[in-house]
């Protein structure tokens, strides 16, 4: 059995529950398909983003300190309460990505995280 569809045969209808906050992006693909992405940022995603920003900052601090890519480090991060919590939650990721043999998080009243590292 073969079914032929034309432009009037299909209609894309998206219903969102009234009163719910929903962030989404809709992409129509050239061959007629579509993709709907949930773009809401959850607390978990935000915390992971903070941790990945910390990893990037630590990697820059390693370069600035003239460390080799393979050098193990002792790492201390001083951060505001929210960033400190994100760092603790994702401590394994930060240790693994930065080659930190020790990792301490110190909560503090700082505008942005302060990174202290030394060769381990």
C-alpha positions in Angstrom: 0.0 0.0 0.0 1.3 3.4 -0.9 0.1 6.7 0.6 0.8 10.0 -1.1 0.7 13.1 1.1 0.5 16.6 -0.1 0.8 20.0 1.6 -2.7 19.9 2.9 -2.4 16.3 4.2 -0.3 17.2 7.2 -0.5 19.8 9.8 2.0 20.4 12.7 0.2 21.2 15.9 2.0 21.9 19.1 -0.1 22.2 22.3 1.4 23.5 25.4 -0.4 23.2 28.7 -1.7 26.5 29.9 0.2 28.1 32.8 3.3 25.9 32.4 6.6 27.5 31.7 8.1 25.8 28.7 11.2 26.7 26.8 11.6 25.2 23.4 13.1 25.6 20.0 11.4 24.3 16.9 13.5 23.5 13.9 11.9 22.6 10.6 14.1 20.4 8.5 14.5 20.8 4.8 13.2 17.3 4.0 9.9 17.9 5.9 10.8 16.7 9.3 11.1 18.7 12.5 12.9 18.8 15.8 11.6 20.2 19.1 14.3 20.9 21.7 13.6 21.6 25.3 15.8 24.6 26.1 14.9 25.0 29.7 18.0 25.2 32.0 17.5 23.1 35.1 19.5 23.6 38.3 21.5 20.5 37.4 22.4 21.8 34.0 23.3 25.2 35.5 25.6 23.5 38.1 27.3 21.4 35.4 27.8 24.6 33.3 29.5 26.3 36.3 31.7 23.2 36.8 32.7 23.2 33.2 33.5 27.0 33.4 35.7 26.2 36.4 37.5 23.5 34.4 38.1 26.0 31.6 39.5 28.6 34.1 41.7 26.0 35.8 43.1 24.9 32.4 43.9 28.5 31.6 45.6 28.9 35.1 47.7 25.8 34.3 48.9 27.3 31.0 49.6 30.7 32.7 51.6 28.8 35.4 53.7 27.1 32.7 52.6 23.6 33.7 52.8 20.7 31.3 49.6 19.1 30.1 50.4 15.9 32.0 51.4 17.6 35.3 49.2 16.6 38.3 48.1 19.5 40.4 46.8 20.4 43.9 43.8 22.6 43.4 41.9 25.0 45.6 38.9 27.0 44.4 37.3 29.8 46.4 33.9 30.7 45.2 30.5 32.1 46.2 28.0 29.7 47.8 26.2 28.6 44.5 29.5 28.1 42.6 31.1 26.3 45.6 28.1 23.9 45.7 28.3 23.2 41.9 32.0 22.5 42.3 31.4 20.1 45.1 28.6 18.3 43.2 30.9 17.9 40.1 34.2 17.4 42.0 34.9 14.2 40.1 34.5 15.9 36.8 36.8 18.8 37.8 39.4 16.4 39.3 39.4 14.2 36.2 39.5 17.1 33.6 42.2 19.1 35.4 44.4 16.2 36.7 43.9 17.4 40.3 45.2 14.9 42.9 43.6 17.0 45.6 40.7 19.4 45.2 39.4 21.8 47.9 36.5 24.1 47.7 36.3 27.1 49.9 33.1 29.2 50.1 33.9 32.9 50.1 32.5 36.3 49.2 34.2 36.6 45.8 32.8 38.1 42.6 34.2 35.2 40.6 36.0 32.0 41.5 39.6 32.3 42.7 41.8 29.4 41.5 44.9 28.4 43.4 47.0 25.5 42.0 50.5 24.1 42.4 52.3 21.1 40.9 51.5 18.0 43.0 
